[in-house]
Amino acid sequence: MKFGGTSVADADAMTRVVNIVRRQRESHAQGAPPVVVVSALSKVTDGLIRTAHFARSGDGKAAATILAELLERHCAIARALTTGTRADDLVKALETSFGELGGRVTACANAKNVTPADHDTIVAMGELASSRIVAAAFAERGVPAVWVDARSVLVTDAEHMAALPDMDATCRRVRERVAPVTARGDIPVLGGFIGATAAGVTTTLGRGGSDYSASIFGACIDAGEIQIWTDVDGMLTADPRVVPSPRVVPQLSFAEASELAYFGAKVLHPSTILPAVSKNIPVRILNSRRPESPGTLITADGRPGGQLAALACKRDVTVIDITSSRMLMAHGFLRRLFEVFERYRTAVDVVTTSEVSVSVTVDDTRRLEEIVESLRTFSEVACEPKMAIVSVVGERLLEDTALFGRAIVALGGVPLRLVSQAASRRNITFVIRDVDVTEAMNRLHDAFF
């Protein structure tokens, strides 16, 4: 059971989490207790990222101020949820953790340097603190629970800020450190998003990685179900910030959910599905504010027939056009082109080719200047920022060839920069100007939903 930042935002939200977990524990009294994974409190990771930014610029005072505010917020919630010795011990643990982090942040500010390892150590504090508080809140209310430091369980490589899990090593650690807790009937509570290298250096899985952590742990314990508890009723037919009245999608296939998550559906991290697919474990998306809602169930088979699944959009995308009339059709050109993106560890979302050019989209522009510089050693390069990807997703695209035409007709008058339909034929992808996203999404939603 994974609970997102809005589900653990304050004392009231955490109390709801305790009640949800208690009910599930009671309804499955004969089985093993659930493993609980929590995100940082809402907006805390943003504050920690600002802390790293101030440290990098040498403003230690501003960084220390943010840490002090975050510590005060966590201690206030801890005091609201626990009493007596438990409250004292919890607050002391929080003060110690934030104090140690403050020392590292001060050192970074003095040096005006925040390494990727420093950054991971700073932002990891959110999940470490929230998971401690949630575990104590369970115990306070008579639900046997144990805090487990996720860094001692989730083993990753050393690619800071976007680490990849070592599944074999992690599953061994789960058997050693999580399974004994559930075997005696206690609930393990871990922070999502964070892990450590085999040498014990703190790492993170990247933003939204708490879902991924939950799926990894779920796969390692062969869970009957992986639940993602958030603040919406499930996967929706479109982003509610763009389309006013989307509907809940009751059931999806793993493939549909992966496409939607990859192309921008915020309710699910793109990597979440992968460990679940490997063990064929159903994933359910639920609303912690309305736990009675059935949510969305994601399984291998998905929905029996029916319509398309949903729409997704990814904003703030950059299109890179690579042109080389001399080399495009030459053997090895595409290999050379994509080696550049591999070298700078930057994923490409959409690819289209013409006779003399290749166009790709990226949403991670941290290494864009270096990528362009490398591409220009063998081709002409142009970049177009402020673009967006809009995707129509559904297994029905495999069966009904008329759906592509309906999508094109719905977008009549909207300038289409790139159009792509993957070999799997589970999605139709349009790259358009970011300013056209609202109109395009609403037209498509009207046409299909």
C-alpha positions as CSV (number, residue, x, y, z in Angstrom):
1,M,0.0,0.0,0.0
2,K,1.6,3.2,-1.2
3,F,0.4,6.6,0.0
4,G,1.3,9.8,-1.9
5,G,2.3,13.2,-0.6
6,T,-1.3,14.5,-0.5
7,S,-2.3,11.4,1.4
8,V,0.2,12.1,4.2
9,A,0.0,15.9,4.0
10,D,-0.9,16.6,7.6
11,A,-2.1,14.9,10.8
12,D,-5.6,14.5,9.6
13,A,-4.4,12.9,6.3
14,M,-2.1,10.5,8.2
15,T,-5.0,9.5,10.5
16,R,-7.0,8.6,7.4
17,V,-4.0,6.4,6.3
18,V,-4.0,4.6,9.7
19,N,-7.7,3.9,9.4
20,I,-7.5,2.7,5.8
21,V,-4.6,0.3,6.6
22,R,-6.3,-0.9,9.8
23,R,-9.5,-1.8,7.8
24,Q,-7.4,-3.6,5.2
25,R,-5.5,-5.4,7.9
26,E,-8.7,-6.5,9.6
27,S,-10.4,-7.6,6.3
28,H,-7.3,-9.9,5.6
29,A,-6.8,-11.0,9.1
30,Q,-5.6,-14.5,8.1
31,G,-2.9,-13.2,5.6
32,A,0.3,-11.3,6.1
33,P,-0.1,-7.6,7.0
34,P,0.4,-5.1,4.2
35,V,3.7,-3.4,3.5
36,V,3.2,0.4,3.7
37,V,5.2,2.8,1.6
38,V,4.8,6.6,1.9
39,S,5.9,9.7,0.0
40,A,7.2,12.9,1.6
41,L,4.6,15.2,3.0
42,S,3.0,17.4,0.3
43,K,5.4,20.1,-1.0
44,V,8.3,19.0,1.2
45,T,10.4,17.6,-1.6
46,D,10.0,21.0,-3.4
47,G,11.3,22.7,-0.2
48,L,14.3,20.4,-0.1
49,I,15.1,21.0,-3.7
50,R,15.0,24.8,-2.9
51,T,17.3,24.0,0.0
52,A,19.8,22.4,-2.4
53,H,19.5,25.3,-4.8
54,F,20.3,27.9,-2.1
55,A,23.3,25.8,-0.9
56,R,24.6,25.6,-4.4
57,S,24.5,29.4,-4.7
58,G,26.2,29.8,-1.3
59,D,23.2,31.1,0.6
60,G,23.5,28.9,3.7
61,K,21.2,31.2,5.7
62,A,18.3,30.7,3.2
63,A,18.9,27.0,3.1
64,A,18.9,26.7,6.9
65,T,15.7,28.7,7.2
66,I,13.9,26.2,4.9
67,L,15.2,23.3,6.9
68,A,14.1,24.9,10.1
69,E,10.6,25.5,8.7
70,L,10.4,21.9,7.5
71,L,11.6,20.5,10.9
72,E,8.9,22.6,12.7
73,R,6.2,21.3,10.4
74,H,7.2,17.7,10.9
75,C,7.5,18.1,14.7
76,A,4.1,19.7,14.9
77,I,2.5,16.8,13.0
78,A,4.5,14.3,15.2
79,R,3.2,16.0,18.4
80,A,-0.4,15.9,17.0
81,L,-0.3,12.2,16.3
82,T,1.7,10.8,19.2
83,T,1.9,11.3,23.0
84,G,4.3,10.8,25.9
85,T,7.6,9.0,25.4
86,R,6.7,8.0,21.9
87,A,6.3,11.7,20.9
88,D,9.5,12.7,22.7
89,D,11.5,9.9,21.0
90,L,10.0,10.7,17.6
91,V,10.7,14.5,17.8
92,K,14.2,13.8,19.0
93,A,14.8,11.5,16.0
94,L,13.5,14.1,13.7
95,E,15.7,16.8,15.3
96,T,18.7,14.6,15.0
97,S,18.1,13.8,11.4
98,F,17.5,17.4,10.3
99,G,20.5,18.5,12.4
100,E,22.8,16.1,10.6
101,L,21.4,17.2,7.3
102,G,21.8,20.9,8.3
103,G,25.5,20.3,8.8
104,R,25.9,18.8,5.3
105,V,23.9,21.6,3.7
106,T,26.1,24.2,5.5
107,A,29.2,22.5,4.1
108,C,27.7,22.5,0.7
109,A,26.9,26.2,1.0
110,N,30.4,27.1,2.2
111,A,31.8,25.3,-0.9
112,K,29.1,26.6,-3.2
113,N,28.9,23.0,-4.5
114,V,26.1,20.5,-4.3
115,T,27.1,17.2,-5.9
116,P,24.4,14.7,-7.1
117,A,25.1,12.6,-4.0
118,D,24.6,15.7,-1.8
119,H,21.3,16.4,-3.7
120,D,20.0,12.9,-3.0
121,T,20.9,13.1,0.6
122,I,19.0,16.4,1.0
123,V,15.8,15.4,-0.8
124,A,15.7,11.9,0.8
125,M,14.9,13.6,4.1
126,G,11.3,14.1,3.1
127,E,10.5,10.3,2.9
128,L,12.7,9.4,5.9
129,A,10.8,11.9,8.1
130,S,7.3,11.1,6.8
131,S,7.8,7.3,7.2
132,R,9.0,7.7,10.8
133,I,6.0,9.7,11.7
134,V,3.5,7.3,10.0
135,A,5.0,4.3,11.7
136,A,4.7,6.0,15.1
137,A,1.1,7.1,14.3
138,F,0.2,3.4,13.7
139,A,1.8,2.3,17.0
140,E,0.0,5.1,18.8
141,R,-3.3,3.8,17.6
142,G,-2.7,0.2,18.5
143,V,-1.7,-0.9,15.0
144,P,1.6,-2.8,15.3
145,A,4.1,-1.2,12.9
146,V,7.8,-0.9,12.5
147,W,9.8,1.8,10.7
148,V,12.2,0.4,8.2
149,D,14.9,2.6,6.7
150,A,14.3,2.2,2.9
151,R,17.9,2.8,2.3
152,S,18.7,-0.5,4.0
153,V,16.4,-2.3,1.6
154,L,16.3,-0.8,-1.8
155,V,19.6,-1.3,-3.5
156,T,20.4,0.8,-6.6
157,D,23.2,1.8,-8.9
158,A,25.2,5.0,-8.3
159,E,23.3,7.1,-10.9
160,H,22.3,9.8,-8.4
161,M,18.9,11.6,-8.9
162,A,17.7,8.8,-11.2
163,A,19.0,5.6,-9.8
164,L,18.1,2.2,-11.1
165,P,17.2,-0.6,-8.7
166,D,19.1,-3.9,-8.5
167,M,16.1,-6.2,-8.2
168,D,18.1,-9.3,-7.1
169,A,19.9,-7.5,-4.3
170,T,16.8,-5.6,-3.2
171,C,14.7,-8.8,-3.0
172,R,17.4,-10.4,-0.9
173,R,17.2,-7.3,1.5
174,V,13.4,-7.5,1.5
175,R,13.6,-11.2,2.6
176,E,16.2,-10.2,5.3
177,R,14.6,-7.0,6.7
178,V,11.0,-6.8,5.6
179,A,9.7,-10.4,5.6
180,P,10.6,-11.0,9.3
181,V,8.5,-7.9,10.2
182,T,5.4,-9.2,8.4
183,A,6.0,-12.7,9.6
184,R,5.4,-11.6,13.2
185,G,2.3,-9.7,12.3
186,D,3.7,-6.2,12.2
187,I,3.3,-3.6,9.4
188,P,6.6,-2.4,7.9
189,V,6.6,1.3,7.0
190,L,9.1,2.5,4.5
191,G,9.8,5.7,2.6
192,G,9.4,5.6,-1.1
193,F,11.7,7.2,-3.7
194,I,14.9,6.6,-1.8
195,G,17.5,3.8,-1.8
196,A,21.2,3.4,-1.5
197,T,24.1,1.9,-3.4
198,A,25.5,-1.5,-2.2
199,A,28.1,0.7,-0.4
200,G,25.3,2.5,1.5
201,V,25.4,5.9,-0.3
202,T,21.9,7.5,-0.4
203,T,20.3,7.6,-3.8
204,T,16.9,8.5,-5.2
205,L,14.8,7.1,-8.1
206,G,13.8,10.4,-9.5
207,R,10.6,12.5,-9.0
208,G,7.5,10.3,-8.6
209,G,9.6,7.4,-7.6
210,S,7.6,6.4,-4.5
211,D,5.2,4.5,-6.8
212,Y,8.2,2.7,-8.3
213,S,9.5,1.8,-4.8
214,A,6.1,0.3,-3.9
215,S,6.0,-1.8,-7.0
216,I,9.6,-3.0,-6.4
217,F,8.8,-4.1,-2.8
218,G,5.5,-5.6,-4.0
219,A,7.3,-7.7,-6.6
220,C,9.9,-8.8,-4.0
221,I,7.2,-10.1,-1.6
222,D,5.0,-11.5,-4.3
223,A,2.1,-9.3,-3.2
224,G,-1.4,-10.2,-4.1
225,E,-2.0,-6.6,-5.1
226,I,-0.1,-3.3,-5.3
227,Q,-2.2,-0.3,-4.2
228,I,-1.4,3.3,-5.1
229,W,-3.3,5.6,-2.8
230,T,-3.6,9.2,-4.1
231,D,-6.0,12.1,-4.2
232,V,-8.1,11.2,-7.2
233,D,-10.6,8.3,-7.7
234,G,-8.3,6.4,-10.1
235,M,-6.9,6.8,-13.6
236,L,-9.0,9.4,-15.4
237,T,-9.8,9.7,-19.1
238,A,-7.8,12.9,-19.2
239,D,-5.9,15.3,-17.0
240,P,-8.6,17.2,-14.9
241,R,-6.5,20.3,-15.0
242,V,-6.9,20.4,-18.8
243,V,-10.3,18.7,-19.4
244,P,-13.0,19.8,-17.0
245,S,-15.0,16.6,-16.4
246,P,-13.0,13.5,-17.1
247,R,-14.3,10.1,-16.1
248,V,-12.7,7.3,-14.0
249,V,-11.4,4.4,-16.1
250,P,-12.5,1.3,-14.1
251,Q,-10.0,-1.1,-15.6
252,L,-6.8,-1.0,-17.8
253,S,-4.3,-3.4,-19.2
254,F,-0.7,-3.2,-18.0
255,A,0.3,-2.0,-21.6
256,E,-2.3,0.8,-21.6
257,A,-1.3,2.0,-18.1
258,S,2.4,2.0,-19.1
259,E,1.6,4.1,-22.2
260,L,-0.5,6.6,-20.2
261,A,2.0,7.0,-17.5
262,Y,4.9,7.4,-19.9
263,F,3.0,10.0,-21.9
264,G,2.1,12.2,-18.9
265,A,-0.7,10.7,-16.8
266,K,0.4,12.1,-13.4
267,V,-1.4,9.6,-11.2
268,L,1.1,6.9,-12.0
269,H,4.9,6.9,-12.3
270,P,6.0,5.5,-15.7
271,S,8.2,2.8,-14.1
272,T,5.5,1.6,-11.6
273,I,4.1,-1.0,-13.8
274,L,7.3,-2.8,-14.7
275,P,8.0,-4.8,-11.5
276,A,4.2,-5.6,-11.3
277,V,4.2,-6.9,-14.9
278,S,7.2,-9.2,-14.2
279,K,5.2,-10.9,-11.5
280,N,1.7,-10.4,-13.0
281,I,0.6,-8.5,-9.8
282,P,-2.6,-6.4,-10.2
283,V,-2.1,-2.7,-9.5
284,R,-5.0,-0.7,-8.0
285,I,-5.2,3.1,-7.9
286,L,-7.4,4.4,-5.1
287,N,-8.4,7.7,-3.4
288,S,-7.3,8.1,0.2
289,R,-10.0,10.8,0.7
290,R,-12.7,8.5,-0.7
291,P,-11.6,5.0,0.2
292,E,-15.0,3.5,-0.6
293,S,-14.5,4.4,-4.3
294,P,-13.5,1.3,-6.4
295,G,-10.7,3.1,-8.2
296,T,-8.9,1.7,-11.3
297,L,-7.7,-1.9,-11.5
298,I,-4.7,-2.5,-13.8
299,T,-4.2,-6.2,-14.9
300,A,-2.6,-8.1,-17.7
301,D,-5.9,-8.5,-19.5
302,G,-7.4,-5.1,-19.0
303,R,-10.9,-4.3,-20.1
304,P,-13.2,-6.7,-22.0
305,G,-13.8,-4.8,-25.2
306,G,-15.2,-1.3,-24.8
307,Q,-13.9,2.0,-25.9
308,L,-10.4,3.6,-25.8
309,A,-8.7,3.8,-22.5
310,A,-7.8,7.5,-22.0
311,L,-5.9,10.5,-23.1
312,A,-2.5,11.7,-21.8
313,C,-0.5,14.9,-22.3
314,K,3.1,15.7,-21.5
315,R,3.8,19.5,-21.4
316,D,7.0,21.5,-21.8
317,V,8.6,19.3,-24.4
318,T,11.4,20.2,-26.8
319,V,11.5,19.0,-30.5
320,I,15.0,18.5,-31.9
321,D,15.3,18.3,-35.7
322,I,18.5,16.6,-36.9
323,T,19.2,17.1,-40.6
324,S,22.0,15.6,-42.8
325,S,21.3,15.2,-46.5
326,R,24.8,13.7,-46.9
327,M,24.6,11.1,-44.1
328,L,20.9,10.4,-43.3
329,M,20.6,7.2,-45.4
330,A,24.2,6.2,-44.7
331,H,24.8,3.1,-42.7
332,G,25.3,3.8,-39.0
333,F,23.7,7.3,-39.0
334,L,20.9,6.5,-36.6
335,R,23.2,4.5,-34.4
336,R,25.5,7.5,-34.2
337,L,22.6,9.9,-33.5
338,F,21.1,7.9,-30.7
339,E,24.5,7.2,-29.1
340,V,24.5,10.9,-28.3
341,F,21.3,10.6,-26.2
342,E,22.7,7.5,-24.6
343,R,25.9,9.3,-23.7
344,Y,24.0,12.1,-21.9
345,R,21.5,9.7,-20.4
346,T,18.5,11.5,-21.9
347,A,15.4,9.6,-22.9
348,V,13.6,10.3,-26.2
349,D,9.8,10.1,-26.3
350,V,8.8,10.4,-29.9
351,V,10.8,9.7,-33.1
352,T,9.8,10.5,-36.7
353,T,12.0,10.3,-39.8
354,S,11.8,11.8,-43.3
355,E,14.1,11.5,-46.3
356,V,16.6,14.0,-45.0
357,S,15.8,14.5,-41.3
358,V,15.1,12.9,-38.0
359,S,12.9,14.6,-35.4
360,V,12.8,13.6,-31.7
361,T,11.2,15.0,-28.6
362,V,12.7,15.2,-25.1
363,D,11.2,16.5,-21.8
364,D,14.5,16.4,-19.9
365,T,16.5,19.3,-21.1
366,R,19.3,19.3,-18.4
367,R,21.9,18.2,-21.0
368,L,20.3,19.8,-24.1
369,E,23.2,22.1,-24.9
370,E,25.7,19.3,-24.7
371,I,23.4,17.0,-26.8
372,V,23.0,19.7,-29.5
373,E,26.8,20.4,-29.6
374,S,27.5,16.7,-30.1
375,L,24.9,16.3,-32.8
376,R,26.2,19.3,-34.7
377,T,29.5,17.5,-35.2
378,F,27.8,15.5,-38.0
379,S,24.5,17.2,-38.8
380,E,22.5,20.4,-38.7
381,V,20.4,20.8,-35.6
382,A,17.4,23.0,-34.7
383,C,15.4,23.0,-31.4
384,E,11.8,24.0,-30.9
385,P,10.8,24.4,-27.2
386,K,7.4,25.0,-25.7
387,M,5.9,22.0,-27.4
388,A,3.7,19.2,-26.0
389,I,2.8,15.6,-26.6
390,V,-0.9,14.5,-26.7
391,S,-1.6,10.7,-26.8
392,V,-4.7,8.7,-27.5
393,V,-4.3,5.4,-25.8
394,G,-6.2,2.1,-25.9
395,E,-6.0,-1.5,-27.0
396,R,-8.9,-0.9,-29.4
397,L,-6.5,1.0,-31.7
398,L,-5.2,-2.5,-32.6
399,E,-8.7,-3.5,-33.9
400,D,-10.4,-0.4,-35.2
401,T,-8.4,1.4,-38.0
402,A,-11.0,4.1,-38.2
403,L,-10.0,5.6,-34.8
404,F,-6.9,7.2,-36.2
405,G,-9.0,9.1,-38.8
406,R,-11.4,10.2,-36.0
407,A,-8.5,11.6,-34.0
408,I,-7.2,13.5,-37.0
409,V,-10.6,14.9,-37.8
410,A,-11.1,16.0,-34.1
411,L,-7.9,17.9,-34.3
412,G,-8.8,19.8,-37.5
413,G,-7.3,23.3,-37.4
414,V,-4.8,22.4,-34.7
415,P,-1.2,22.6,-36.2
416,L,0.4,19.1,-35.9
417,R,4.1,19.2,-35.6
418,L,4.7,15.4,-35.5
419,V,2.4,12.4,-35.7
420,S,3.3,8.9,-34.7
421,Q,1.6,5.6,-34.2
422,A,3.7,3.0,-32.4
423,A,4.2,-0.6,-33.7
424,S,2.1,-1.8,-30.8
425,R,-0.7,0.3,-32.1
426,R,-1.9,1.1,-28.6
427,N,-1.4,4.8,-28.9
428,I,-1.6,7.6,-31.4
429,T,0.8,10.4,-30.5
430,F,0.6,14.1,-31.7
431,V,3.3,16.7,-31.0
432,I,1.7,20.2,-31.0
433,R,2.4,23.6,-29.6
434,D,2.0,23.8,-25.8
435,V,-0.5,26.6,-26.2
436,D,-2.8,24.3,-28.2
437,V,-3.0,21.5,-25.6
438,T,-6.2,22.6,-23.9
439,E,-8.1,22.9,-27.2
440,A,-6.6,19.6,-28.5
441,M,-7.3,17.6,-25.4
442,N,-10.9,18.8,-25.1
443,R,-11.6,18.1,-28.8
444,L,-10.3,14.6,-28.5
445,H,-12.1,14.0,-25.2
446,D,-15.4,15.1,-26.8
447,A,-14.8,12.9,-29.8
448,F,-13.9,9.7,-27.8
449,F,-15.4,10.0,-24.3
